[in-house]
Amino acid sequence: MIKKKSDGSYEYGNLYRSEDKVYPREVKGRFATLRRLAMFVLLGAFYFGPWLTWGGRQAILFDMPARKFYIFGMTLWPQDFIYLALLLIILAVALFFFTALAGRVWCGFACPQTVWTEAFTWIESAIEGDRNKRMKLDKGPWNFNKIWRKSFKQFCWIALALFTGYSFVGYFSEIRSLTTSLLTFTAGPWEWFWVLFYGFATYGNAGFMREQVCKYMCPYARFQGAMFDHDTLIITYDTERGEPRGGRRRGSDAKAQGLGDCVDCTMCVQVCPTGIDIREGLQYECIACAACIDACDTIMDKVGSPRGLIRYTTERALEHKDYHLLRPRTVVYSLILVALVGAMVTSMALRKPVILDVIRDRNTLYRDVGRQGIENSYTIRVINKQNVDHNYKLSVSGISGIEIQTNAEFSIAGESVFTLPISVTAPHEGSAGGHVIEFTLESTDGRGVTVIEENRFRGPTDDY
């Protein structure tokens, strides 16, 4: 960076400046309790999820080689990719809805970056001490105390990161087999790669980069302002009540001294995981973790002032205007969200447990088989989505007298694909030209499943 001095000369400096390390102070309060509860619930669900069983199989397993997703007894095939796309759309709309309603509440309580950073920070505090001790330790010489604390912290961080990578891979490779193969060093190269890669990403993001991910890498922080309005709940400092800020003695009359309620203790800055001063107004670095609210409420209790100097509120409320929960933005988002969730639930409830594909033989247009009539050849492919065997019967209609010549009753094993070449014949009368026919697959084991697939039957043309 170039600066011009008053004497006309130029001063050259660095274009970039490294960020100072943030040492967030531990805080207690209702939002801190809620944040830690969310951490334990979310991390618990992530780490123990692969160990859940359902029907003798891992409850949640994304079997990529077999192209099957197992989710609590439901098996999704590649043909069900629409559900994944619909789920991603629902999550995106839900993020827009909750952002318009309550700001960056996702970032502060449920974002994986926030959750794992909270866990790594807790380990750091347990080993190195509170904020002041951590700052003193970092500035101090490398003596025995500093070496063993730093080394033990790194050991715990690496262990948690590797366990995270191992748990992540456990959703894609059966967790019990994965455990055995990793312990015996017989796991494949891709399993080792993803365990180490995801572990390294967790170690780097939650252990070192921390708030830098939220400030510089996360795109959500950049476009969140487009989803805010004057009725969006945000964490804000009440300037009207707090200014002018300044210290005062306990029990003194702040108003008589011309002071607001803010005692300028900077506790709200010290507890902030991104190192910002909320008193300077809404900033994109704020992740809405509400740590500053807990810290400020604690100070207000000590000085005898009402809570809420820093609080969840809206810009309209700060202007002493009425809050509008129902407004075009929230109504539209909620209607879209309800419609998408309803469509997905309905579609999955009506989802057929079997898929029928009929492929006509393109090499032979038709064959004249004498008294039997005109013959067309097809290949049928039946996919049994359920994990139990089922019996089916195939029939055909669309032309008077049309029938299947090969055996059309068969049994299909659970979660398997059954392929069968068949011959279909129709009388000479009425089979000329092209006709749309229907193949009907019906269950014969009392399940009441019926699937219909259309195809074409070719016969001699009129000038044949």
VEXDREN-2710 file (C-alpha; in Angstrom, 1 decimal):
% VEXDREN-2710
k/r/px/py/pz
1/MET/0.0/0.0/0.0
2/ILE/1.3/3.5/-0.9
3/LYS/0.7/6.5/1.2
4/LYS/1.7/10.1/0.3
5/LYS/3.3/12.0/3.2
6/SER/2.8/15.7/4.0
7/ASP/6.3/16.5/2.6
8/GLY/5.4/15.0/-0.8
9/SER/7.3/11.8/-0.4
10/TYR/5.7/8.3/-0.5
11/GLU/5.6/5.6/2.1
12/TYR/5.4/2.0/0.9
13/GLY/3.7/-0.6/3.1
14/ASN/2.3/-4.1/2.9
15/LEU/-0.8/-4.5/0.8
16/TYR/-2.1/-7.3/3.1
17/ARG/-2.1/-7.5/6.9
18/SER/-2.4/-10.8/8.8
19/GLU/-5.3/-11.0/11.1
20/ASP/-4.8/-10.9/14.8
21/LYS/-5.7/-14.1/16.6
22/VAL/-9.1/-13.8/18.3
23/TYR/-9.3/-15.1/21.9
24/PRO/-13.0/-15.3/22.7
25/ARG/-13.8/-15.2/26.4
26/GLU/-16.1/-17.9/27.8
27/VAL/-19.5/-16.6/28.6
28/LYS/-22.5/-18.0/30.5
29/GLY/-26.1/-17.3/29.8
30/ARG/-29.3/-18.7/28.1
31/PHE/-27.9/-18.3/24.6
32/ALA/-24.6/-19.9/25.6
33/THR/-26.5/-22.9/27.1
34/LEU/-28.6/-23.2/23.9
35/ARG/-25.5/-23.0/21.7
36/ARG/-23.7/-25.8/23.7
37/LEU/-26.9/-27.9/23.7
38/ALA/-27.0/-27.6/19.9
39/MET/-23.3/-28.5/19.7
40/PHE/-23.8/-31.7/21.7
41/VAL/-27.0/-32.7/19.9
42/LEU/-25.6/-32.1/16.4
43/LEU/-22.2/-33.7/17.1
44/GLY/-23.9/-36.6/18.8
45/ALA/-26.2/-37.1/15.8
46/PHE/-23.2/-36.9/13.4
47/TYR/-20.9/-39.3/15.3
48/PHE/-23.5/-41.9/16.4
49/GLY/-25.6/-41.7/13.2
50/PRO/-23.5/-44.4/11.3
51/TRP/-23.9/-46.8/14.2
52/LEU/-27.7/-46.9/14.1
53/THR/-29.2/-50.0/12.6
54/TRP/-32.5/-50.6/10.9
55/GLY/-33.8/-54.0/9.8
56/GLY/-30.4/-55.6/10.3
57/ARG/-28.6/-52.9/8.2
58/GLN/-26.9/-49.6/8.9
59/ALA/-29.7/-47.1/9.2
60/ILE/-28.1/-44.3/7.1
61/LEU/-25.7/-45.5/4.4
62/PHE/-24.9/-43.9/1.0
63/ASP/-23.6/-46.9/-0.9
64/MET/-22.0/-45.2/-3.8
65/PRO/-20.5/-48.3/-5.6
66/ALA/-24.0/-50.0/-5.5
67/ARG/-25.7/-46.7/-6.3
68/LYS/-28.1/-47.2/-3.4
69/PHE/-29.0/-44.8/-0.5
70/TYR/-30.4/-46.5/2.7
71/ILE/-32.3/-44.1/4.9
72/PHE/-34.1/-45.7/7.9
73/GLY/-35.5/-48.7/6.0
74/MET/-36.1/-46.8/2.7
75/THR/-33.9/-47.6/-0.3
76/LEU/-33.3/-44.8/-2.8
77/TRP/-32.0/-45.7/-6.3
78/PRO/-30.5/-43.5/-9.0
79/GLN/-34.0/-43.1/-10.4
80/ASP/-34.9/-41.4/-7.2
81/PHE/-32.4/-38.6/-7.6
82/ILE/-35.3/-36.2/-7.9
83/TYR/-35.8/-36.5/-4.1
84/LEU/-32.2/-35.3/-3.5
85/ALA/-32.7/-32.4/-5.8
86/LEU/-36.0/-31.6/-4.1
87/LEU/-34.4/-31.9/-0.6
88/LEU/-31.6/-29.4/-1.6
89/ILE/-34.3/-26.9/-2.8
90/ILE/-36.2/-27.3/0.4
91/LEU/-33.1/-26.6/2.5
92/ALA/-32.3/-23.6/0.4
93/VAL/-35.8/-22.1/0.8
94/ALA/-35.7/-22.9/4.5
95/LEU/-32.5/-21.0/4.8
96/PHE/-34.0/-18.0/3.1
97/PHE/-37.1/-18.2/5.3
98/PHE/-35.3/-18.4/8.6
99/THR/-32.8/-15.7/7.5
100/ALA/-35.6/-13.3/6.6
101/LEU/-37.2/-14.2/10.0
102/ALA/-34.3/-14.4/12.4
103/GLY/-31.2/-13.3/10.6
104/ARG/-28.1/-15.6/10.8
105/VAL/-29.5/-17.9/13.4
106/TRP/-28.3/-20.8/11.3
107/CYS/-24.7/-19.5/11.5
108/GLY/-24.7/-19.0/15.2
109/PHE/-26.2/-22.3/16.3
110/ALA/-26.2/-25.0/13.6
111/CYS/-23.6/-24.3/11.0
112/PRO/-21.0/-27.1/11.0
113/GLN/-18.2/-24.5/11.0
114/THR/-19.7/-23.0/14.2
115/VAL/-20.4/-26.4/15.9
116/TRP/-16.9/-27.8/15.3
117/THR/-15.2/-24.5/16.2
118/GLU/-17.1/-24.5/19.5
119/ALA/-15.9/-28.0/20.2
120/PHE/-12.2/-27.2/19.3
121/THR/-12.4/-24.0/21.4
122/TRP/-13.8/-25.9/24.3
123/ILE/-10.8/-28.3/24.1
124/GLU/-8.4/-25.4/23.9
125/SER/-10.0/-23.7/27.0
126/ALA/-9.9/-27.0/29.0
127/ILE/-6.2/-27.4/28.3
128/GLU/-4.8/-23.9/28.1
129/GLY/-7.1/-22.1/30.4
130/ASP/-9.4/-19.0/30.1
131/ARG/-8.9/-16.1/27.7
132/ASN/-6.2/-14.3/29.8
133/LYS/-4.2/-17.5/30.3
134/ARG/-4.3/-18.4/26.6
135/MET/-3.1/-14.9/25.7
136/LYS/-0.3/-15.1/28.3
137/LEU/0.7/-18.6/27.2
138/ASP/1.0/-17.6/23.6
139/LYS/3.1/-14.6/24.4
140/GLY/5.3/-16.5/26.9
141/PRO/8.5/-18.4/26.2
142/TRP/8.6/-22.0/25.1
143/ASN/9.1/-23.6/28.5
144/PHE/7.9/-27.1/29.6
145/ASN/4.4/-25.8/30.6
146/LYS/3.8/-24.3/27.2
147/ILE/5.2/-27.3/25.3
148/TRP/3.1/-29.9/27.0
149/ARG/-0.1/-27.9/26.9
150/LYS/0.3/-27.0/23.2
151/SER/1.3/-30.6/22.4
152/PHE/-1.6/-32.1/24.3
153/LYS/-4.0/-29.7/22.6
154/GLN/-2.8/-30.6/19.2
155/PHE/-3.1/-34.3/20.0
156/CYS/-6.7/-33.8/21.1
157/TRP/-7.5/-31.7/18.1
158/ILE/-6.0/-34.3/15.7
159/ALA/-7.8/-37.1/17.4
160/LEU/-11.1/-35.3/17.1
161/ALA/-10.4/-34.4/13.5
162/LEU/-9.5/-37.9/12.5
163/PHE/-12.6/-39.3/14.4
164/THR/-14.7/-36.8/12.4
165/GLY/-13.2/-37.9/9.1
166/TYR/-13.7/-41.6/10.1
167/SER/-17.3/-40.9/11.0
168/PHE/-17.9/-39.0/7.8
169/VAL/-16.6/-41.9/5.7
170/GLY/-18.8/-44.2/7.8
171/TYR/-21.9/-42.8/6.1
172/PHE/-20.5/-44.0/2.7
173/SER/-18.8/-47.2/3.7
174/GLU/-20.4/-49.6/6.2
175/ILE/-19.0/-48.4/9.6
176/ARG/-18.3/-51.8/11.1
177/SER/-16.4/-53.1/8.1
178/LEU/-14.6/-49.7/7.8
179/THR/-13.5/-49.9/11.5
180/THR/-12.1/-53.4/10.9
181/SER/-10.3/-52.4/7.7
182/LEU/-8.8/-49.3/9.2
183/LEU/-7.5/-51.1/12.3
184/THR/-6.0/-53.8/10.2
185/PHE/-4.7/-51.4/7.6
186/THR/-6.6/-53.2/4.8
187/ALA/-8.8/-50.2/3.9
188/GLY/-8.8/-49.1/0.3
189/PRO/-6.9/-45.9/-0.8
190/TRP/-10.0/-43.9/-1.3
191/GLU/-11.2/-44.7/2.3
192/TRP/-7.9/-43.6/3.7
193/PHE/-7.9/-40.5/1.5
194/TRP/-11.3/-39.3/2.6
195/VAL/-10.7/-40.0/6.3
196/LEU/-7.5/-38.0/6.2
197/PHE/-8.9/-35.3/3.9
198/TYR/-12.0/-34.6/5.9
199/GLY/-10.0/-34.9/9.1
200/PHE/-7.5/-32.3/7.8
201/ALA/-10.3/-30.0/6.7
202/THR/-11.9/-30.2/10.1
203/TYR/-8.6/-29.6/11.8
204/GLY/-7.7/-26.6/9.7
205/ASN/-11.1/-24.9/9.6
206/ALA/-12.1/-25.4/13.3
207/GLY/-8.7/-25.3/14.8
208/PHE/-6.9/-22.5/13.0
209/MET/-9.0/-20.7/10.4
210/ARG/-12.1/-20.4/12.6
211/GLU/-13.7/-17.0/12.2
212/GLN/-11.7/-16.4/8.9
213/VAL/-13.9/-19.0/7.3
214/CYS/-17.0/-17.1/8.2
215/LYS/-15.5/-13.7/7.3
216/TYR/-13.8/-14.5/4.0
217/MET/-14.7/-17.9/2.7
218/CYS/-18.4/-18.4/3.4
219/PRO/-20.6/-16.9/0.6
220/TYR/-23.6/-16.7/2.9
221/ALA/-22.2/-13.7/4.7
222/ARG/-22.0/-11.8/1.5
223/PHE/-25.5/-12.2/0.2
224/GLN/-27.4/-12.3/3.6
225/GLY/-28.1/-8.6/3.4
226/ALA/-30.4/-9.3/0.4
227/MET/-32.6/-11.4/2.6
228/PHE/-32.8/-8.9/5.5
229/ASP/-35.6/-6.3/5.9
230/HIS/-36.6/-3.9/8.6
231/ASP/-38.5/-6.7/10.4
232/THR/-35.7/-9.2/10.4
233/LEU/-34.6/-10.2/13.9
234/ILE/-30.9/-9.2/14.3
235/ILE/-28.5/-8.8/17.2
236/THR/-28.1/-5.1/17.7
237/TYR/-26.9/-2.6/20.2
238/ASP/-29.4/0.0/21.4
239/THR/-27.6/3.2/20.7
240/GLU/-30.4/5.4/22.0
241/ARG/-30.2/3.8/25.4
242/GLY/-26.5/3.0/25.6
243/GLU/-24.8/6.3/24.4
244/PRO/-22.9/8.1/25.5
245/ARG/-20.9/5.2/27.0
246/GLY/-18.5/5.4/29.9
247/GLY/-17.5/4.0/33.2
248/ARG/-19.2/4.9/36.4
249/ARG/-19.2/3.7/40.0
250/ARG/-21.7/1.1/41.2
251/GLY/-24.9/2.7/42.4
252/SER/-24.1/6.1/40.9
253/ASP/-26.7/8.0/38.8
254/ALA/-25.6/7.6/35.2
255/LYS/-28.2/10.0/33.8
256/ALA/-26.9/12.7/36.2
257/GLN/-23.5/12.2/34.7
258/GLY/-24.8/12.4/31.2
259/LEU/-24.1/8.8/30.5
260/GLY/-26.0/6.0/28.9
261/ASP/-26.3/2.4/30.1
262/CYS/-23.2/1.2/28.4
263/VAL/-20.3/1.1/30.8
264/ASP/-17.8/0.5/28.0
265/CYS/-16.5/-2.7/29.6
266/THR/-15.8/-4.2/26.1
267/MET/-17.1/-7.6/27.3
268/CYS/-19.3/-7.8/24.2
269/VAL/-16.1/-7.6/22.1
270/GLN/-14.1/-10.0/24.2
271/VAL/-16.7/-12.8/23.9
272/CYS/-17.3/-12.4/20.2
273/PRO/-15.9/-15.3/18.2
274/THR/-15.3/-13.1/15.1
275/GLY/-13.7/-10.3/17.1
276/ILE/-16.1/-7.5/16.1
277/ASP/-17.7/-4.7/18.2
278/ILE/-21.4/-5.0/17.9
279/ARG/-21.8/-1.4/19.1
280/GLU/-20.5/-0.2/15.7
281/GLY/-23.7/-1.5/14.1
282/LEU/-24.7/-4.6/12.1
283/GLN/-21.7/-6.1/10.3
284/TYR/-21.5/-9.0/7.9
285/GLU/-18.9/-10.7/10.2
286/CYS/-21.6/-11.2/12.9
287/ILE/-22.8/-14.8/13.0
288/ALA/-25.6/-14.1/15.4
289/CYS/-24.2/-16.5/18.1
290/ALA/-25.7/-14.1/20.8
291/ALA/-22.6/-14.3/23.0
292/CYS/-22.6/-10.6/23.3
293/ILE/-26.2/-10.6/24.6
294/ASP/-25.2/-13.0/27.4
295/ALA/-22.1/-10.9/28.3
296/CYS/-24.0/-7.6/28.2
297/ASP/-26.9/-9.0/30.3
298/THR/-24.5/-10.2/32.9
299/ILE/-22.9/-6.7/33.2
300/MET/-26.3/-5.0/33.3
301/ASP/-27.2/-7.3/36.2
302/LYS/-24.1/-6.3/38.0
303/VAL/-24.5/-2.5/37.5
304/GLY/-28.3/-2.7/38.3
305/SER/-29.5/-1.7/34.8
306/PRO/-32.2/-3.4/32.8
307/ARG/-31.2/-6.2/30.5
308/GLY/-31.5/-5.8/26.7
309/LEU/-28.9/-3.2/25.9
310/ILE/-27.7/-5.7/23.3
311/ARG/-30.6/-7.9/22.2
312/TYR/-32.4/-9.7/19.4
313/THR/-34.7/-7.1/17.9
314/THR/-35.5/-5.5/14.5
315/GLU/-34.7/-2.2/13.0
316/ARG/-38.3/-1.3/13.0
317/ALA/-38.6/-2.0/16.8
318/LEU/-35.6/0.2/17.4
319/GLU/-37.5/3.0/15.7
320/HIS/-40.4/2.3/18.1
321/LYS/-42.6/1.0/15.3
322/ASP/-44.7/-2.2/15.3
323/TYR/-43.1/-5.5/14.3
324/HIS/-44.6/-7.3/11.3
325/LEU/-44.2/-11.1/11.4
326/LEU/-46.5/-11.6/8.4
327/ARG/-45.1/-9.7/5.5
328/PRO/-44.7/-10.6/1.8
329/ARG/-41.3/-12.0/2.1
330/THR/-42.1/-14.4/5.0
331/VAL/-45.5/-15.4/3.6
332/VAL/-44.1/-16.2/0.1
333/TYR/-41.1/-18.2/1.6
334/SER/-43.4/-20.1/4.0
335/LEU/-45.9/-21.0/1.2
336/ILE/-43.2/-22.2/-1.1
337/LEU/-41.6/-24.2/1.8
338/VAL/-45.0/-25.8/2.7
339/ALA/-45.7/-26.7/-1.0
340/LEU/-42.3/-28.2/-1.5
341/VAL/-42.4/-30.3/1.7
342/GLY/-45.9/-31.4/0.9
343/ALA/-44.9/-32.4/-2.6
344/MET/-41.9/-34.4/-1.4
345/VAL/-43.9/-36.2/1.4
346/THR/-46.7/-37.0/-1.0
347/SER/-44.4/-38.2/-3.7
348/MET/-42.5/-40.4/-1.3
349/ALA/-45.8/-41.8/0.2
350/LEU/-47.1/-42.7/-3.3
351/ARG/-43.7/-43.9/-4.5
352/LYS/-44.0/-47.2/-6.2
353/PRO/-41.8/-50.0/-4.7
354/VAL/-41.0/-51.3/-8.2
355/ILE/-39.8/-49.8/-11.5
356/LEU/-40.7/-51.3/-14.9
357/ASP/-38.7/-50.5/-18.0
358/VAL/-39.6/-51.9/-21.4
359/ILE/-37.0/-51.7/-24.2
360/ARG/-38.1/-52.7/-27.7
361/ASP/-35.6/-54.6/-29.9
362/ARG/-34.5/-52.1/-32.5
363/ASN/-32.6/-54.6/-34.6
364/THR/-35.8/-56.3/-35.8
365/LEU/-38.8/-54.3/-36.8
366/TYR/-41.2/-57.3/-36.6
367/ARG/-41.4/-60.9/-37.6
368/ASP/-44.3/-62.8/-39.3
369/VAL/-44.6/-66.1/-37.4
370/GLY/-47.5/-67.6/-39.5
371/ARG/-50.6/-68.6/-37.7
372/GLN/-49.4/-67.0/-34.4
373/GLY/-49.4/-63.6/-36.1
374/ILE/-46.9/-60.8/-36.0
375/GLU/-44.1/-60.9/-33.3
376/ASN/-42.2/-58.1/-31.7
377/SER/-39.3/-58.6/-29.3
378/TYR/-38.7/-56.7/-26.0
379/THR/-36.5/-56.7/-23.0
380/ILE/-38.1/-55.9/-19.7
381/ARG/-36.1/-54.6/-16.7
382/VAL/-37.8/-54.7/-13.3
383/ILE/-36.2/-53.1/-10.3
384/ASN/-37.4/-54.2/-6.8
385/LYS/-36.7/-51.2/-4.5
386/GLN/-37.6/-53.1/-1.3
387/ASN/-35.3/-55.4/0.6
388/VAL/-37.6/-58.4/0.5
389/ASP/-38.5/-60.8/-2.4
390/HIS/-41.7/-60.3/-4.3
391/ASN/-43.7/-62.1/-7.1
392/TYR/-45.0/-60.4/-10.2
393/LYS/-47.0/-61.2/-13.3
394/LEU/-46.6/-59.3/-16.6
395/SER/-49.4/-58.8/-19.1
396/VAL/-49.9/-56.8/-22.3
397/SER/-52.9/-55.0/-23.8
398/GLY/-53.7/-52.5/-26.6
399/ILE/-54.5/-54.8/-29.5
400/SER/-57.2/-57.4/-29.7
401/GLY/-55.6/-60.9/-29.2
402/ILE/-52.2/-59.6/-28.3
403/GLU/-50.3/-61.8/-25.8
404/ILE/-46.9/-62.6/-24.3
405/GLN/-45.4/-65.9/-25.6
406/THR/-42.8/-66.4/-22.9
407/ASN/-43.4/-67.1/-19.2
408/ALA/-44.6/-63.8/-17.7
409/GLU/-44.6/-64.8/-14.0
410/PHE/-41.4/-64.4/-12.0
411/SER/-40.0/-63.7/-8.6
412/ILE/-37.5/-60.8/-7.9
413/ALA/-35.1/-60.8/-5.0
414/GLY/-35.0/-57.8/-2.8
415/GLU/-33.0/-54.8/-4.0
416/SER/-32.2/-56.4/-7.3
417/VAL/-32.7/-55.9/-11.0
418/PHE/-34.5/-58.5/-13.0
419/THR/-34.0/-58.6/-16.7
420/LEU/-36.1/-60.8/-19.1
421/PRO/-36.3/-61.0/-22.9
422/ILE/-39.9/-61.6/-24.0
423/SER/-41.8/-62.1/-27.3
424/VAL/-45.2/-60.5/-27.9
425/THR/-47.5/-61.6/-30.7
426/ALA/-50.6/-60.1/-32.2
427/PRO/-53.0/-61.4/-34.9
428/HIS/-52.4/-60.2/-38.4
429/GLU/-55.8/-58.5/-38.3
430/GLY/-55.4/-55.2/-36.5
431/SER/-51.6/-55.3/-36.1
432/ALA/-50.7/-53.4/-39.3
433/GLY/-48.7/-50.2/-38.8
434/GLY/-47.7/-49.0/-35.4
435/HIS/-49.8/-49.3/-32.2
436/VAL/-49.4/-48.1/-28.6
437/ILE/-49.5/-51.0/-26.2
438/GLU/-49.4/-51.2/-22.4
439/PHE/-47.4/-53.6/-20.3
440/THR/-48.9/-54.1/-16.9
441/LEU/-46.9/-55.5/-14.0
442/GLU/-49.0/-56.8/-11.1
443/SER/-47.9/-58.3/-7.8
444/THR/-49.2/-61.8/-7.1
445/ASP/-48.3/-61.9/-3.4
446/GLY/-51.2/-59.7/-2.1
447/ARG/-49.4/-56.3/-2.1
448/GLY/-51.7/-54.7/-4.6
449/VAL/-48.9/-53.1/-6.6
450/THR/-49.6/-52.3/-10.3
451/VAL/-47.2/-50.6/-12.7
452/ILE/-48.1/-49.7/-16.3
453/GLU/-45.5/-48.9/-19.0
454/GLU/-46.3/-47.9/-22.6
455/ASN/-44.4/-48.9/-25.7
456/ARG/-45.0/-49.5/-29.4
457/PHE/-45.9/-52.6/-31.4
458/ARG/-44.9/-52.6/-35.0
459/GLY/-46.6/-54.6/-37.8
460/PRO/-46.7/-54.6/-41.6
461/THR/-47.6/-51.3/-43.2
462/ASP/-50.7/-51.1/-45.5
463/ASP/-48.6/-51.3/-48.7
464/TYR/-46.8/-54.5/-47.4
END
